[in-house]
Amino acid sequence: MTNNKVLDMYESKPEWSEDDSQYFAEFSQYFVPERELQIQLICDLLSDLPSDAIVVELCCGEGFLSRAILAQYPNYRVIALDGSPTMLEKAASTLTEFGDRAEVGKFEVRAAMWRKFSMPIHGVLSSLAIHHLDTEQKQALFRDITLALAPGGVFVIADLVQPRNEVGVKVAAQQWDNAVRERSLSRRRSLIAFEYFQRSNWNLYSVPNPDPVDKPSPLYDQLNWLEKAEFIDVDVYWMKAGHAIFGGRKSTS
């Protein structure tokens, strides 16, 4: 481990297994469409926060997004949370260069106790995590994030969303396959990553019975839930292959 402070905020009992974590750590660079563009876009969406902002990342994985934020904003602090010991260890290693500007903590995304902080939180980010929550859990999370954020704080979600109809599902499935195939060929110069992607049924839009751990909700519904949770300036910033970046801001009044 590193000298980052590790916050054991909640004993996690995830449906996501440690084997999943190992495979995702190896292949995520191929499985996430336009991953670098997504990371940069999320970082840019934080540009209006206070110069000493505190940002919380939910389900931080290996810590690459948190690292990008800390590198782009030299006075920001990040609290990177995950439920996987494998991912926490990797994130701690990824963020060690930033010293006490980075904290790595264990949590369970469905639990509520971690959603109250002793300091003002200016941004909350979630990448490929919220689709593991059901409808009621998503709405409860959105309400709790509103309460946790300081006035003017932002909530940015990068996640899988559920198309409304069969045509949308087919488009998302094909685009995701194409994106992974292209990244596998361009980055690995082989189809190894793409073949594993298909063999493991990772593309939930192309399998008849997706893993029950995946519960993506329609984007339109989630935008409405954000507004009902009293976020303002709710919008969609990017979308491709069933993946979307969207969010909103807490009012200053």
C-alpha positions in Angstrom: 0.0 0.0 0.0 1.0 3.6 -0.1 1.0 6.4 2.4 -2.4 7.5 1.2 -5.0 7.5 4.0 -7.3 4.5 3.6 -10.8 5.1 4.8 -12.6 1.9 5.8 -16.0 3.6 5.4 -18.2 0.5 5.1 -17.6 -3.3 4.9 -18.4 -4.1 1.3 -20.4 -7.2 0.2 -20.3 -6.7 -3.5 -21.9 -8.7 -6.2 -18.9 -7.7 -8.3 -16.2 -10.4 -7.6 -12.5 -10.0 -7.3 -12.1 -12.0 -10.5 -14.2 -9.3 -12.2 -11.8 -6.7 -10.8 -8.8 -8.5 -12.1 -10.3 -8.9 -15.6 -11.5 -5.4 -15.7 -8.1 -4.0 -14.7 -6.5 -5.9 -17.6 -9.1 -5.1 -20.2 -10.9 -1.9 -19.2 -8.7 0.1 -21.6 -10.3 -1.8 -24.4 -13.8 -2.2 -23.1 -14.6 1.5 -22.4 -15.5 3.4 -25.6 -13.3 6.5 -26.1 -12.0 6.1 -22.6 -9.4 8.9 -22.8 -12.0 11.4 -24.2 -14.4 10.5 -21.4 -11.7 11.1 -18.7 -10.8 14.4 -20.2 -14.4 15.5 -20.5 -15.1 14.7 -16.9 -12.1 16.6 -15.8 -13.1 19.6 -17.8 -16.6 19.6 -16.3 -14.9 20.3 -12.9 -13.2 23.5 -14.1 -15.6 25.9 -12.4 -15.2 24.4 -8.9 -13.2 26.3 -6.2 -9.5 26.2 -6.5 -9.2 24.0 -3.4 -12.2 21.7 -4.3 -12.7 18.3 -2.7 -14.0 15.7 -5.2 -15.3 12.3 -4.4 -15.1 9.5 -7.0 -17.5 6.6 -6.5 -16.1 3.1 -7.6 -12.8 4.6 -8.6 -11.3 1.3 -10.0 -7.6 1.7 -10.6 -7.7 5.4 -9.9 -7.0 6.7 -13.4 -9.8 9.3 -13.4 -8.8 10.5 -9.9 -5.2 10.7 -11.1 -6.2 12.8 -14.1 -8.2 15.2 -11.9 -5.3 15.7 -9.5 -2.9 16.2 -12.4 -5.1 18.8 -14.1 -6.0 20.7 -10.9 -3.0 21.0 -8.6 -4.9 22.2 -5.6 -7.9 19.8 -5.7 -8.2 16.9 -3.3 -9.8 13.6 -4.3 -11.5 10.9 -2.1 -11.5 7.8 -4.2 -13.9 5.1 -3.1 -14.3 1.5 -4.1 -15.6 -1.8 -2.7 -13.0 -4.1 -4.2 -9.7 -4.7 -2.3 -8.0 -5.4 -5.6 -9.1 -2.0 -7.0 -8.3 -0.2 -3.8 -4.7 -1.5 -3.8 -4.3 -0.5 -7.5 -5.8 2.9 -6.9 -3.6 3.5 -3.9 -0.5 2.8 -6.0 -1.8 5.0 -8.9 -2.4 7.9 -6.6 0.6 7.7 -4.3 2.5 10.5 -6.1 -0.1 13.0 -4.9 0.4 12.4 -1.2 -2.3 13.7 1.1 -4.2 15.2 -1.8 -5.5 11.7 -2.4 -7.5 9.5 0.0 -8.5 5.9 -0.9 -11.4 4.4 0.9 -13.5 1.3 1.0 -17.3 1.7 0.7 -20.5 0.0 -0.5 -22.3 2.1 -3.1 -25.7 0.9 -1.9 -25.1 1.9 1.7 -26.1 5.4 3.0 -23.6 6.0 5.8 -20.7 7.1 3.5 -22.9 9.8 1.9 -22.4 12.3 4.8 -19.0 14.1 5.0 -17.4 16.2 7.6 -16.1 18.7 5.0 -17.7 20.5 2.1 -17.8 18.3 -1.0 -17.6 20.2 -4.3 -17.9 17.4 -6.8 -19.1 13.8 -7.0 -18.2 11.5 -9.9 -19.3 8.1 -10.8 -18.0 6.0 -13.6 -19.6 2.7 -14.6 -21.1 2.2 -11.1 -24.6 3.5 -10.8 -26.0 1.0 -13.3 -25.5 -1.6 -10.6 -28.3 0.1 -8.6 -32.0 -0.4 -9.2 -34.5 2.4 -9.8 -35.2 3.2 -6.2 -31.5 3.0 -5.2 -30.5 5.4 -8.0 -33.1 7.9 -6.9 -32.1 7.7 -3.3 -28.4 8.2 -4.3 -29.2 11.3 -6.3 -31.1 12.8 -3.4 -28.3 12.0 -1.0 -25.7 13.5 -3.3 -27.6 16.7 -3.5 -27.5 17.0 0.3 -23.8 16.1 0.4 -22.7 18.7 -2.1 -21.8 22.2 -1.2 -23.8 24.9 -3.1 -22.7 25.0 -6.7 -21.2 21.5 -6.5 -21.5 19.2 -9.5 -22.5 15.6 -9.9 -21.1 13.9 -13.0 -22.2 10.4 -14.1 -20.5 8.3 -16.7 -22.4 5.1 -17.1 -24.3 2.5 -19.1 -27.9 3.5 -19.9 -30.8 1.5 -21.1 -32.2 2.2 -24.6 -35.9 2.7 -24.8 -36.7 0.2 -27.6 -35.3 -2.7 -29.5 -33.7 -0.5 -32.2 -31.8 1.4 -29.6 -30.6 -1.8 -28.0 -29.3 -3.1 -31.4 -27.5 0.2 -32.1 -25.8 0.2 -28.6 -24.8 -3.4 -29.0 -23.3 -2.9 -32.4 -21.5 0.3 -31.5 -20.0 -1.2 -28.4 -18.8 -4.3 -30.3 -17.2 -2.0 -33.0 -15.6 0.2 -30.4 -14.0 -2.7 -28.5 -12.8 -4.4 -31.7 -11.2 -1.2 -32.9 -9.5 -0.5 -29.7 -8.3 -4.1 -29.4 -6.7 -3.9 -32.9 -5.2 -0.5 -32.5 -3.8 -0.8 -29.0 -3.0 -4.5 -28.8 -2.6 -5.3 -32.5 -4.7 -8.4 -32.0 -8.3 -9.3 -31.3 -7.5 -10.9 -27.9 -9.4 -8.2 -25.9 -12.3 -8.2 -28.3 -12.6 -12.0 -28.2 -12.6 -12.0 -24.4 -15.2 -9.2 -24.5 -17.5 -11.5 -26.6 -16.7 -14.7 -24.8 -17.5 -13.2 -21.4 -20.8 -11.7 -22.6 -19.6 -8.3 -21.4 -21.8 -6.5 -23.9 -25.1 -6.6 -22.0 -27.0 -5.2 -25.0 -26.2 -8.2 -27.1 -27.0 -11.1 -24.7 -30.6 -12.3 -24.1 -30.2 -12.6 -20.4 -27.8 -10.0 -19.0 -26.1 -10.5 -15.7 -28.6 -9.4 -13.0 -26.0 -7.3 -11.4 -26.4 -4.9 -14.3 -29.5 -2.6 -13.9 -29.1 0.2 -16.4 -31.9 2.8 -16.5 -33.1 4.9 -19.4 -31.1 8.2 -19.7 -34.3 10.2 -19.9 -35.5 8.8 -16.6 -32.2 9.5 -14.9 -32.2 13.1 -16.1 -35.7 13.5 -14.6 -34.6 11.9 -11.3 -31.7 14.4 -11.1 -34.1 17.3 -11.5 -36.4 15.8 -8.9 -33.4 15.6 -6.6 -33.2 19.4 -7.1 -30.1 19.5 -9.4 -30.1 22.3 -11.9 -28.5 22.6 -15.3 -29.1 18.9 -15.9 -27.7 17.9 -19.2 -26.1 15.2 -21.4 -22.4 15.8 -22.3 -21.5 12.8 -24.4 -23.1 9.5 -25.5 -21.9 6.5 -27.5 -22.4 2.7 -27.6 -24.9 2.7 -24.7 -22.5 4.8 -22.6 -23.4 8.3 -21.5 -21.9 11.2 -19.5 -24.5 13.4 -17.9 -25.1 15.2 -14.6 -26.1 18.5 -13.0 -25.2 21.1 -10.5 -26.5 22.0 -7.0 -28.0 25.5 -6.8 -26.2 28.2 -5.0 -29.4 29.6 -3.5 
